Amino acid sequence: MPLILFLTLLGAIAIFPRDASAELCEDAQFCARMTLEHDSGAGVFDPIGFDTGFVPGGSPFQIRAALNLGAASSVSLDGTLYAYSPQAVELGIVAPPHGGLLEMDFGFEMSLQARIDALGIKETFRIPIPYLPSDLRFSAEQAFTPYLLGSESSPVSVTDNIDRFDLVTVNIVDYVAPVVGLLIEGNIKVAASGQLSTHYRSVKLRVKDVGDFEADGQLLRLLAEPDIGYGPGRDLHVQLFGNMTYQGRLLLFPAIEMKVLGAGVFEEDLLEIPIDLVNAGGEVVFPEQTFRLGFPDIALAPLAVDFGEIRPGAVSTRYVRIENRGEEELTWTFEESGGAFAPFRPAGKLPANTASTLTLTYMGSGLGPEADLLTLHTNDPDTPIVQIAVFGSSLPPLGEGPDDGEEEDEEEAEEDEATDEDTDAGVPDPDAGDEEERVAYGGCSCDAGSLSALPLVELLLVALGFGVYRRRRFAHRSQWRQARP
């Protein structure tokens, strides 16, 4: 079963071969296609033709003579010119298997006619011309794969043959013995056959101011302009150069023929005489084609974005203007950063000569100042990579920092220790080892100058002082009453 699947897959690959254009654009950030169409016609020699018409005019008996002789060929080629930019813009050509057509046409026609218009007779008839064929024609065509460039590439050929025909027949017996000629024919005749071939080969495909395609699979690099780079677009002028040759030959066969009572007895060629009709050729220059190759052209501003200071967990938004000044659609994709800064949309497209905005976000992490680079990949051959510097800060309010909890725990621990020390004062230690230590933990544990430490004598002195104050006040009031009238 696996063998059958493998053979089926192999057959599918053979039937549906991989498109060469797919290989050119497989890893390309930018890819454009331009259709090539080349047509050229050329004459093997200058055509010859004349026609007298029926002359003399108005006469009851008129004669017309005509001769046409010409040979021409034409070649047409179709293909595709690709421009793509893996890193720089390169040009390549891809041709369909039968995108070329070579045609050949050779014709010879000679006629002599007569016309009678008298005594009620109106007739037109052909007058045979001895020793010459009245009509001779070569015609053929051949499809081929175009753009097989290079001096060693095989030319495509088209050939047509004219089967052997009798050109001239003379019965010599009639001249020697007319009576015998009624029974026996002894002919000397000349037979002829012909062949005409046309060969074509593409030599080079020239892209003006860029270079020449001169071999199969060759690539041309399209350089950027010193000041503007590739810019929004570029004009390409393409011209094909080829070579075409013609070979024509007529073969004459003098022969002797014997017939008895109209039946052929024997026929023998005496010799073969080749006659070259044409053996020429030269360069074929096809008309120039002009293509407009458009590019995407990105403009981005600003390239540095400050999100300011925000609280942890909050989100800040900023906008960047993106513009496509080119003549082709711009595609862009952000490289995943995985940080606090991120684009709202990771990828997008922008038509030619339009503008939009990119939304950037920053989520505060509470880690203080942060900075990063957001990388944008585009299909602009001038600027395949754009980087946007982003920075911001995120700090919690005072007392709410990430270490405040630990500090609070430490402070609470210190307060607990202090409280424990105050609480333990005056409490005997059950683990004390001797009497002196137990005595030291007894007593008031108060300051010596505090009210709680006053002895009884001091209390009595205070009471005595208060009594003396009352007696003096009472004596003073008695004196005041006696002195009043």
Phi, psi and omega in degrees: 000313177300325179296320180295318179297319179296316180294323178296316179296319179297320178294322179295321178295322180291323182285321182244081182294155181291135181291129180296329180295328178295326178292322180296320186261010187298311182251019185276138172281329179227136179212128179232150182236136178230129184277125178264133176222117181237132177221135178212137175236141182216147177265138176296320173208168180296130182294150178242131179198135173208156180211118183281339189073177180278117181232158348286150182294140180082355181277146177292342179233120183232153179233142177231131177237137181218145178217130176226127180219125180198155177214129183215159176219157177216150178222138177225143182222139177234145178191192182226133173260123182254138171238124183215158186227091168289318175222317171232162184285125178236152181247139176215158181240142177228132182239141174291155184302328182236043181275359179245151178217123178249128182235150180220141180212120177232132181219141175225126180220131178222130182218149176225118184237155177228151179222133178243130177221081182201151176055035179078004179259125178227104188215141175237132183216159181267139177259118179299142177252114183294144173071009179224138174285146180277337182212127180220128187213136171242136179203132179196162176212157183211127174274150182203169177273119184283170174062033168277084191275165176112150183292337182265359180288146181282134178286157173271141185231147174226134186223143175226139180244145172254122181299157183298136178220157179278124181267315182221138176225126180232124179272103184284339180294326179299328181279329183273308182220092183301326181291316178297329181297345177288334182257323185238134175250128173238102187254139164252123184225164177237119176257159183217151170216159184221161177212136177226130182233146175230134182235137179226143176215131174285132183262310182199154174243115187260131170252111188303134179066010177239305180158186182242135166279116183235001180209155180296140178077003182287147176240146176246136178265126178268112184278150178282152177290146184301322187265319189249359184070218176280333176067199181284339182180169183213142174272132177244129179249116188243135180217137181257139177238134180222184179222133181229135178233154181233139175223121180229138183217139175244127180254126177254137182235090171296135185212161176242140185224141179233131178228141176239120182053039176083353180262135182289131177263310176202161176212132185219130175285135179277322178193176178236127183242107177276139177231117178283118177279318182204141173210085188215175178172179180172185183286141175247121179251116181277155178300147181285141175247142179242130179238147172258112180262108181269150178234155164284148184219103187272144170226127186229132179204142355278165179261001174226126186234125178254121180270356180075199182251130181227165178284156177300136181087345178281160181238129177249143184239137175225160184235141177238133180276129176241134184226139175251103180269004183271186183254001177233162183296138178262131174243141181219149180216130176278140173280133184294126183259323179077011180258199180284341180261139182202151173279152177290321176242128183283341183204163179183178179228152181221120180298168181296142175056043175225167181224158179203189179233147173254131180263124178246143181234153177224122178255121183294133181252354181076017182260008181091204181297138179224151178212153181199173175238125174263122185259129182245123177261132183230170175262017175282117182296336176285321186228075180289338180226130176234136179242136179247122177278127181233142178206152180193179183218145180216109180231140177285162176299162181301138181086355180235025180288173182294339181259000183296324181299318180294319180296318179298319179298318179296317180296317179298321179297318179296317179298320179298320179296318180296318179298319179299321180296316181293322182290325183286345182295131179084001179256123182297144177272117181294344181265005182300142188265344183217175184291321183298320181292323179291323178295320181300330181278353180271185178094193187278324185061034179244166177289145182295333182266010182275158181299328181294348182256003181295135177280171182296325180298316180298321177298320178295319179298321178296316179297319178297317178298322180292323178294316178301319180297322180291319181296314181296322181292322180292318179296322180294322181289326178293317178297325182291324179290319180294324182284348183278133184291000000 
